[in-house]
Amino acid sequence: MNRLFTFLLLIGLANSSIAQVNMELQSQINYTVRLNDVWGYTDDMSNEYALVGTRESTIIENITDPKNPVRLGEFLGPQSIWRDIKTYGKFAYVINETSNGLHVINLENLPDTLDATAATFWAPFIEELGDTLQSCHNIYIDTETGYGFLSGCNLNSGGVIIIDLFSEPGNPQFVAAAAATYSHDVFVRDNIIYSSDIFDGSFSIQNMSNLDSIYLINTQRTPFDFTHNTWLSDDSKTLFTTDERSAASIGAYDISDMTSIKFLDEFRPISSIADQPTPHNVHVKNDFLISSYYTEGVIITDAHRPQNLIEVGNYDTTIPGTGVWGAFPFFDSGTVIGSDINSVVFVLKPTYVRASYLEGNVVDSLTNAPLQGVQVTILSSDANLDISRINGDYKTGQVTPGSFEVTYSKEGYFPKTIMADLVTAEVTILNVELVKDPNFVTSIPEIEGLTEFAAFPNPFTKTITVKYELEDLQNDTYLIVNDLLGRTVQQQLISQKTGNLTIGANLESGIYFVQLMANGAISAPMKVIKGY
């Protein structure tokens, strides 16, 4: 079977999945203005509140009864597309990207209705930074220490600014500034700053144990070179990242040794991969990822095995337009709130279920050599698939336990179907041997003497470099790029035996296959992904 056809078939099967899994709608709060981020707050009487950012204000909703929200206050601020909210003690701290600095809202009188007198603006002239605080893109608060962290401000070149929120509650004080590199978002734990340096396409790790001497530990590029946010696992050993680009993934990185960061896995919602959904923010609770997606709503991923991320829940808001900006999962009740940019907050009840894992290795039955590119599919209504790696390993799974047929297929080999018993929160190991089809003849012969064929960075955002090396150059040798429908969208004549070719500048975001073609022979397709 043609590789491209198989890939499209699997996508088609995956798209048959049900949209709402392990998340139940409790209520829907409608607004007359577009929204941005959302956060949660719990008072001393265990009442729960949604703090909702709109393009003109911050609105407080009592959602203690999640099926009957009650509005308790609205605090007007500067008009801004971006508004981010965090809480510490009995105060909410709200930033925007327009003016007036930090909006400070006193929540002490909740659950009574709050009026405008509960809010003030903190926009000081910060002598150490030489200007007045006006705007920021994001705020994070380390509730263990009471320090706040501002990202993407008009000061410090957008680098992280540290403020004291504990000495005088409601009256912040400037403390220090981290690296003067634009930070789109920030997460902090145990005096370590994880900054999403979006325009560098990476996250940076900085040590702030000594506020007078904050220093860089390491940086790491993320899959789509547009690091939007990060969040740390409960044991602080794994950092999860988002890239705010079409078709991008949520990445998982082992940071147990911060000087030697290791990539573990990346997650995309398989049920909608053909739509190239965009992840926005990821949060972690009990080793589940609760992520907001444009066009896809809220998705729950089991991450207690971060080397094999499996979707176990979702709620597709199904509103045409951009989609969910933020999803707050940290209420003791378990309630999740999601803010859809298109003027709706969804109050959701999740059911957290561990995945049923399937992992193993695939080899050639005669040579015992590992087989790369074997497509592994559990035949169920869940969206799942994997392709074996260069060492033959594969990792997949699904939320539904039980006995299922699993297919293993690779061009040039007889496909194999075997039964697998999948158990919730357990790993089923299936090592498989595939038998080569002696009668298989490729319709197009492989190019001989192709000793190197690679592309980087992959995924890419603007252009990608294809590196190749041929033992002998034949006449009419071309590099071709095909889209998912098999159409050739780029073609380039090759005039040297070795080289680096830059392609992709005029391609739309999506999935493509790159090949070398010469005198009727062709290389195996190399999949590349372009975001935007």
C-alpha positions in Angstrom: 0.0 0.0 0.0 1.2 3.5 -0.9 2.7 5.3 2.2 0.8 8.5 1.5 -2.5 6.6 1.0 -2.0 4.7 4.3 -1.3 8.0 6.1 -4.4 9.6 4.7 -6.5 6.5 5.5 -5.3 6.5 9.1 -6.2 10.2 9.4 -9.6 9.4 8.0 -10.2 6.7 10.5 -9.0 8.9 13.3 -11.4 11.6 12.3 -14.3 9.3 13.1 -13.7 9.7 16.9 -16.3 11.2 19.2 -15.6 14.8 20.2 -16.6 14.9 23.9 -14.8 12.3 26.0 -14.5 12.3 29.8 -15.6 15.9 30.1 -19.2 17.0 30.8 -20.6 20.5 30.3 -22.0 22.0 33.5 -22.9 25.4 32.2 -22.1 28.0 29.6 -21.6 31.7 30.4 -22.2 34.0 27.5 -20.7 37.5 27.0 -21.1 40.3 24.6 -17.4 40.9 24.1 -14.6 38.7 23.0 -12.5 37.0 25.8 -8.9 36.1 26.5 -7.5 34.3 29.5 -9.3 32.8 32.5 -8.1 31.9 36.0 -9.7 30.5 39.2 -9.9 31.6 42.8 -11.2 29.8 46.0 -12.1 31.8 49.1 -11.8 30.8 52.8 -15.3 29.2 52.6 -14.3 27.0 49.7 -16.4 29.0 47.2 -15.0 28.9 43.7 -14.8 31.7 41.2 -13.9 32.2 37.6 -11.9 35.3 36.9 -12.5 36.1 33.2 -10.5 38.3 31.1 -12.3 40.2 28.3 -11.0 42.8 25.9 -12.2 45.6 28.2 -12.5 44.2 31.7 -12.0 41.5 34.3 -15.3 39.8 35.3 -15.8 37.6 38.4 -18.3 34.7 38.3 -19.3 32.6 41.3 -19.2 29.0 40.0 -19.5 27.2 43.4 -22.7 25.7 41.9 -21.1 25.0 38.5 -24.6 24.7 36.9 -25.7 28.1 38.1 -22.9 30.7 37.8 -23.6 34.1 39.4 -21.8 37.3 38.3 -20.3 39.3 41.2 -18.3 42.1 39.6 -16.7 43.6 36.6 -13.6 45.8 36.6 -13.0 47.9 33.6 -9.4 48.3 32.4 -7.7 49.4 29.2 -8.9 48.0 25.9 -6.6 45.1 25.1 -6.7 41.9 23.1 -4.5 40.3 25.8 -5.3 40.1 29.5 -3.8 37.6 31.9 -4.8 36.9 35.5 -3.3 35.2 38.5 -4.1 35.3 42.3 -2.2 35.4 45.5 -3.6 35.7 49.0 -6.9 37.7 48.6 -5.9 39.6 45.5 -6.1 39.1 41.8 -3.3 40.6 39.6 -4.2 41.3 36.0 -2.0 42.5 33.2 -2.7 43.8 29.7 -0.7 44.8 26.7 -2.0 48.4 26.4 -1.4 50.6 29.5 -2.0 51.3 33.2 0.5 48.6 34.4 -0.9 45.9 36.8 -4.6 45.9 37.7 -4.9 44.8 41.4 -8.3 43.6 42.5 -9.2 43.0 46.2 -11.2 39.8 46.5 -11.6 39.9 50.3 -15.3 40.6 50.4 -16.3 37.7 48.2 -18.9 36.2 47.9 -20.5 39.6 48.2 -20.8 41.7 45.0 -17.6 43.7 44.4 -17.7 47.3 43.1 -15.1 49.4 41.4 -13.5 50.5 44.7 -12.0 47.0 45.1 -9.5 47.7 42.2 -6.5 49.9 41.7 -3.7 50.1 39.2 0.0 49.7 40.0 2.1 51.5 37.3 5.3 52.7 39.1 8.4 54.3 37.7 11.0 51.6 38.2 14.3 53.4 38.7 16.4 50.3 38.1 14.8 49.8 34.7 14.6 53.5 33.8 10.9 53.8 32.9 7.3 53.4 34.0 5.6 50.0 33.9 2.8 50.3 31.3 2.1 46.9 29.8 2.9 43.2 30.0 1.9 40.1 28.1 1.8 37.6 31.0 2.0 37.1 34.8 2.9 34.1 36.9 2.9 33.9 40.7 4.8 31.4 42.7 2.3 30.9 45.6 5.0 29.2 47.7 7.1 32.3 47.9 4.7 35.2 47.0 6.9 36.4 44.2 5.2 37.5 41.0 6.8 37.3 37.5 5.9 39.6 34.7 6.7 38.7 31.1 6.7 40.7 27.8 6.5 44.1 29.5 7.5 47.4 28.1 10.6 47.3 30.4 13.7 45.0 30.4 13.3 44.4 26.6 10.3 42.2 27.6 12.5 39.9 29.8 11.1 38.6 33.1 10.5 41.2 35.9 10.2 39.9 39.5 7.9 41.7 42.0 7.2 41.2 45.7 3.5 40.4 46.4 3.8 39.2 50.0 5.4 42.1 52.0 2.5 44.5 51.4 -0.5 42.5 50.0 -2.1 44.4 47.2 0.8 46.8 46.9 3.5 45.1 44.7 7.2 46.1 44.9 9.9 45.7 42.3 12.6 43.2 43.2 14.8 42.3 40.3 15.0 41.7 36.5 16.0 38.4 34.9 17.7 38.2 31.4 16.7 41.0 29.0 15.3 38.5 26.4 11.7 38.8 25.4 9.6 36.3 27.5 6.1 35.5 26.3 5.2 33.5 29.4 6.9 32.2 32.5 6.7 29.4 35.1 8.6 29.3 38.3 9.3 26.7 41.0 12.0 26.2 43.6 13.8 29.4 42.5 14.1 28.2 38.9 12.6 30.4 36.1 11.3 28.6 33.0 10.8 31.4 30.4 9.1 30.9 27.1 11.3 32.9 24.8 8.9 32.8 21.9 10.8 34.7 19.3 14.0 32.6 20.0 11.8 29.5 19.5 13.0 28.1 22.8 12.6 28.0 26.5 15.3 29.1 28.9 16.0 27.9 32.4 17.4 30.5 34.8 18.5 30.2 38.5 17.2 33.0 40.7 18.4 31.7 44.1 20.5 34.9 44.4 18.2 37.7 43.1 21.3 39.9 42.7 22.9 37.4 40.3 20.3 35.5 38.2 22.0 33.3 35.7 21.2 31.1 32.7 21.4 27.3 33.1 20.3 26.2 29.7 18.1 26.7 26.7 16.1 24.3 24.5 14.4 24.8 21.2 10.8 23.4 21.0 9.3 21.5 18.0 7.9 24.4 16.1 10.4 27.2 17.2 7.7 29.3 18.7 7.6 28.5 22.4 4.3 29.9 23.8 4.1 28.5 27.4 5.6 25.9 29.7 4.4 24.0 32.7 6.3 21.7 35.1 5.3 18.1 36.0 4.4 17.5 39.7 7.8 15.9 40.4 9.6 18.8 38.6 11.4 16.3 36.3 9.5 17.0 33.1 8.7 20.3 31.4 5.8 20.5 28.9 5.7 23.1 26.2 3.4 24.6 23.6 4.2 26.2 20.3 1.4 28.5 19.2 1.4 27.4 15.5 -0.8 25.5 13.3 -0.2 21.7 13.5 2.2 22.2 16.3 2.7 19.7 19.2 2.9 19.8 23.0 6.5 18.8 23.8 7.7 16.8 26.8 11.3 17.3 28.0 13.3 15.5 30.7 14.9 18.3 32.7 16.0 16.2 35.7 19.5 17.2 34.6 19.0 20.8 33.5 22.4 20.9 31.9 21.5 18.0 29.6 17.8 18.4 28.5 16.3 15.3 26.7 13.3 15.3 24.4 10.8 12.6 25.4 7.7 12.9 23.2 5.3 15.2 21.5 1.5 15.1 21.4 -1.0 16.1 18.7 -4.7 15.3 18.9 -4.9 12.6 16.3 -8.7 12.8 15.9 -8.2 16.2 14.2 -4.7 16.2 12.9 -5.9 16.9 9.4 -7.3 20.2 10.7 -3.8 21.2 11.9 -5.0 22.4 15.4 -3.0 25.0 17.4 -2.2 24.4 21.0 -2.2 27.5 23.2 -1.6 26.8 26.9 -0.8 23.7 28.8 -1.3 23.1 32.6 -0.4 20.1 34.7 -2.5 18.5 37.4 -1.7 15.1 38.9 0.3 14.3 35.9 -2.5 15.0 33.5 -2.1 17.8 30.9 -5.1 20.1 30.6 -4.6 22.1 27.4 -6.5 24.8 25.6 -6.6 24.6 21.8 -7.7 26.9 19.0 -10.6 25.1 17.2 -10.4 22.0 19.4 -11.5 23.3 22.9 -10.0 21.6 26.0 -8.0 18.4 25.8 -6.8 16.1 28.6 -3.6 14.1 28.1 -2.3 11.4 30.4 1.4 12.4 31.0 2.4 10.2 33.9 4.5 8.4 31.3 5.8 11.5 29.6 7.6 9.4 27.0 4.2 8.3 25.7 1.6 11.1 25.8 -2.0 9.8 25.3 -5.2 11.7 25.0 -7.8 10.6 27.6 -10.4 13.4 27.5 -11.6 16.3 25.5 -14.4 18.9 25.1 -14.7 20.5 21.7 -16.4 23.8 22.2 -17.5 23.6 18.5 -17.9 27.4 18.2 -16.7 28.6 14.8 -13.7 30.9 15.1 -10.5 30.9 17.0 -11.2 28.8 20.0 -10.2 28.3 23.7 -7.6 30.7 25.0 -7.1 29.3 28.5 -8.3 26.3 30.7 -8.0 26.4 34.5 -8.0 23.0 36.1 -6.9 23.6 39.7 -10.1 23.9 41.7 -10.4 21.3 44.6 -13.8 20.4 43.2 -12.2 19.3 40.0 -14.2 21.8 37.9 -12.4 23.0 34.8 -13.2 26.4 33.2 -12.3 27.2 29.6 -12.5 30.7 28.0 -13.4 30.6 24.4 -12.3 33.7 22.6 -15.7 33.8 20.9 -17.4 35.2 24.1 -18.2 32.1 26.1 -16.8 30.5 29.3 -17.4 26.7 29.5 -17.8 25.2 33.0 -16.8 21.6 32.7 -16.6 18.5 34.9 -13.7 16.2 33.9 -13.2 12.5 34.6 -9.5 11.8 34.9 -8.7 8.3 33.5 -5.2 6.9 33.0 -4.4 5.6 29.5 -4.0 2.0 28.4 -0.6 1.8 26.9 0.8 -0.4 24.1 4.5 -0.4 23.4 7.1 -2.6 21.9 9.6 -3.2 19.1 9.3 -4.3 15.4 12.0 -6.3 13.6 12.6 -8.1 10.3 11.8 -11.8 10.9 14.9 -13.1 9.1 17.6 -10.6 10.0 16.2 -9.4 13.3 17.1 -5.9 12.2 14.9 -3.1 13.6 12.2 -1.8 11.3 11.6 1.9 11.0 8.4 3.3 9.5 6.0 0.5 10.6 2.5 1.9 11.1 0.9 0.6 14.3 -2.8 1.0 14.7 -5.1 -0.3 17.5 -8.4 -1.1 15.7 -10.9 0.7 18.0 -13.1 3.8 17.9 -10.4 5.7 19.8 -8.0 7.9 17.8 -4.5 6.2 17.9 -1.6 5.4 15.7 2.2 5.4 15.8 5.1 4.8 13.4 8.1 2.9 14.6 11.3 4.7 15.1 14.8 4.0 13.7 15.4 1.4 16.5 12.1 -0.3 15.8 10.4 1.0 19.0 6.9 2.2 19.0 4.7 3.7 21.7 1.0 4.2 21.5 -2.2 3.6 23.5 -5.7 4.9 24.1 -8.2 5.7 26.8 -10.4 2.6 26.4 -9.2 -0.7 27.9 -10.1 -4.1 26.6 -9.0 -6.6 23.9 -8.3 -5.2 20.5 -6.8 -6.1 17.2 -3.6 -4.3 16.4 -2.2 -4.0 12.9 1.4 -3.6 11.9 2.2 -2.6 8.3 5.1 -1.5 6.2 5.7 -1.4 2.5 7.6 -4.5 1.3 6.4 -6.6 4.3 3.3 -8.7 4.9 1.0 -6.9 7.3 0.4 -8.6 10.7 -2.7 -8.3 12.9 -2.5 -9.6 16.5 -4.6 -9.3 19.6 -3.7 -7.0 22.5 -5.2 -6.9 26.0 -5.0 -3.2 27.1 -5.3 -2.4 30.8 -5.9 1.0 32.3 -2.7 2.6 33.7 -0.7 -0.4 32.6 1.8 -1.0 29.7 1.2 -3.9 27.4 4.4 -4.9 25.6 4.1 -6.5 22.1 7.3 -7.2 20.2 6.5 -8.1 16.6 8.4 -9.7 13.7 7.3 -8.8 10.2 7.9 -11.1 7.2 9.3 -9.6 4.1 7.2 -10.1 1.0 9.5 -11.8 -1.5 7.2 -10.8 -4.4 7.1 -7.2 -3.5 8.6 -5.0 -6.2 8.4 -1.2 -5.9 6.7 0.4 -8.8 9.6 2.9 -8.9 13.2 1.7 -8.1 15.0 3.4 -5.2 17.9 5.7 -6.1 21.2 4.0 -5.7 24.1 5.6 -4.0 22.1 8.1 -1.9 24.3 8.0 1.2 22.6 11.0 3.1 19.2 12.5 2.9 18.0 14.7 5.9 16.1 17.9 6.6 16.4 20.4 9.4 14.8 22.0 11.3 11.8 19.7 11.1 9.1 20.9 11.8 9.9 24.3 10.4 8.3 27.7 10.1 9.8 29.6 7.2 12.3 27.4 5.3 13.9 24.0 5.7 17.3 22.9 4.6 17.6 19.5 2.8 21.0 17.9 3.0 21.9 15.2 0.5 24.9 13.2 -0.7 25.0 11.0 -3.9 27.8 8.8 -4.9 27.2 9.7 -8.5 25.2 12.5 -10.0 22.8 11.4 -12.8 21.3 13.6 -15.5 17.9 15.1 -14.7 18.2 14.7 -10.9 15.5 16.7 -9.0 14.4 17.4 -5.5 10.6 17.3 -5.4 8.1 18.3 -2.7 4.6 16.7 -2.7 1.6 17.7 -0.6 -0.8 15.3 1.2 -2.8 14.8 -2.0 0.3 13.7 -3.9 0.6 16.9 -5.9 4.1 18.3 -6.7 4.2 21.7 -5.2 8.0 22.4 -5.6 10.7 21.0 -7.9 14.4 21.9 -8.0 17.1 20.7 -10.4 20.2 19.3 -8.6 23.6 20.0 -10.2 26.0 18.7 -7.6 26.6 15.4 -5.9 26.4 16.9 -2.5 24.7 20.0 -1.2 22.3 21.8 1.1 19.1 23.0 -0.6 16.7 25.5 1.0 13.0 25.0 0.3 9.6 25.8 1.7 9.5 29.6 1.6 6.3 29.6 -0.6 4.6 26.7 1.1 1.4 27.0 3.2 1.5 25.4 6.6 0.9 21.6 6.5 2.5 18.2 5.9 4.7 17.5 2.9 6.9 14.7 1.5 10.3 15.4 0.1 12.1 13.0 -2.4 15.0 12.9 -4.8 14.2 11.7 -8.3 16.6 10.7 -11.1 16.1 8.8 -14.3 13.0 6.9 -13.2 14.4 6.2 -9.7 13.2 7.8 -6.5 14.1 8.0 -2.9 11.8 7.0 0.0 9.7 10.0 1.0 10.8 12.1 3.9 7.9 13.7 5.8 8.4 17.4 6.8 5.9 19.7 8.6 5.5 23.4 8.2 3.8 25.6 10.7 3.2 29.4 10.5 
